[in-house]
Amino acid sequence: MIIYNVTVNIDDNVRDDWKKWMLNTHIPEVMETGLFSGYKFCKLLKEEPQGTTYAIQYYCHNKKALEDYMNNHAPALQKSHIDRYKDKFVAFRSFLEVENEKSEQE
């Protein structure tokens, strides 16, 4: 499994609007691509001097599906985020490959 992690520090002045937009619009649009099996929306516990930091983790079964997303869907979806929250956020993306996993139920 591949985890596509998007970490965003959002200005507190727009945080509530951003969070609502992410959960009701942006994340559903990402999931509608059919290339991810699920996601987690996480808030970092560490207090930041400015803004609030979130990590959104999308779960993808393989690198090919992630490449499809990055090449064919990400540019337009990222543009809509930039257009809506220009100068109000900082984001970085990382890609992780799960090598071993165990849940409490196992």
Wavefront OBJ file of the C-alpha trace (Angstrom):
o trace
v 0.000 0.000 0.000
v 1.080 3.561 -0.722
v 0.185 6.501 1.517
v -0.070 9.893 -0.156
v 0.352 12.355 2.707
v -0.550 16.032 2.315
v 0.481 18.244 5.226
v -1.106 21.697 5.319
v -0.584 24.606 7.692
v -3.667 26.808 7.306
v -4.141 30.374 8.524
v -6.391 30.404 11.590
v -8.532 33.162 10.023
v -9.780 30.723 7.362
v -9.297 27.427 9.216
v -12.985 26.664 9.833
v -13.956 27.414 6.217
v -10.963 25.420 4.940
v -11.774 22.409 7.121
v -15.419 22.401 5.994
v -14.368 22.763 2.331
v -11.781 19.991 2.642
v -14.209 17.528 4.246
v -17.242 18.369 2.109
v -15.701 19.227 -1.270
v -11.992 18.606 -1.816
v -11.520 15.203 -0.185
v -14.709 13.816 -1.787
v -13.395 15.006 -5.183
v -10.081 13.221 -4.552
v -11.916 10.054 -3.531
v -14.214 10.254 -6.585
v -11.180 9.603 -8.798
v -11.492 5.972 -7.682
v -7.736 5.747 -7.157
v -7.736 5.716 -3.357
v -9.277 3.167 -0.990
v -9.648 5.514 1.969
v -8.242 8.483 3.840
v -7.585 9.926 7.302
v -7.923 13.618 8.173
v -5.575 14.370 11.079
v -4.761 17.452 13.142
v -1.227 17.790 14.475
v -1.173 17.991 18.256
v 1.799 20.353 18.379
v 0.817 24.005 18.657
v 2.236 26.140 15.846
v 3.253 29.801 16.222
v 1.030 30.586 13.240
v -1.883 28.641 11.823
v -2.999 25.083 12.448
v -1.415 22.046 10.816
v -3.308 19.087 9.384
v -2.202 15.916 7.621
v -4.476 14.219 5.136
v -3.443 10.663 4.326
v -4.885 8.963 1.261
v -4.484 5.187 0.839
v -3.592 3.840 -2.584
v -3.077 0.183 -3.528
v -0.102 0.694 -5.834
v 2.311 3.158 -7.414
v 0.585 3.003 -10.793
v -2.673 4.337 -9.333
v -0.752 7.070 -7.488
v 1.025 8.066 -10.708
v -2.343 8.197 -12.474
v -3.661 10.516 -9.768
v -0.570 12.752 -9.788
v -0.526 13.054 -13.593
v -4.234 13.265 -14.407
v -6.070 14.609 -11.362
v -3.762 16.343 -8.875
v -2.958 19.466 -10.933
v -6.610 20.584 -11.246
v -7.492 19.663 -7.655
v -4.425 21.446 -6.294
v -5.258 24.507 -8.409
v -8.748 24.728 -6.892
v -7.142 24.679 -3.424
v -4.629 27.362 -4.386
v -7.284 29.553 -5.994
v -9.509 29.372 -2.910
v -6.840 29.784 -0.201
v -4.014 31.661 -1.926
v -1.483 33.068 0.558
v -3.370 31.437 3.456
v -1.570 28.085 3.605
v 1.682 26.207 3.205
v 1.590 22.591 2.035
v 3.987 19.775 1.334
v 3.402 16.298 0.048
v 5.127 13.029 0.826
v 4.728 9.462 -0.380
v 5.160 6.464 1.878
v 5.222 2.777 1.083
v 3.822 0.526 3.797
v 6.265 -2.328 4.317
v 4.678 -3.932 7.362
v 1.387 -3.375 9.131
v -0.518 -4.765 12.107
v -3.764 -3.565 13.640
v -4.982 -4.139 17.184
v -7.633 -6.567 15.925
v -5.032 -8.981 14.539
l 1 2 3 4 5 6 7 8 9 10 11 12 13 14 15 16 17 18 19 20 21 22 23 24 25 26 27 28 29 30 31 32 33 34 35 36 37 38 39 40 41 42 43 44 45 46 47 48 49 50 51 52 53 54 55 56 57 58 59 60 61 62 63 64 65 66 67 68 69 70 71 72 73 74 75 76 77 78 79 80 81 82 83 84 85 86 87 88 89 90 91 92 93 94 95 96 97 98 99 100 101 102 103 104 105 106
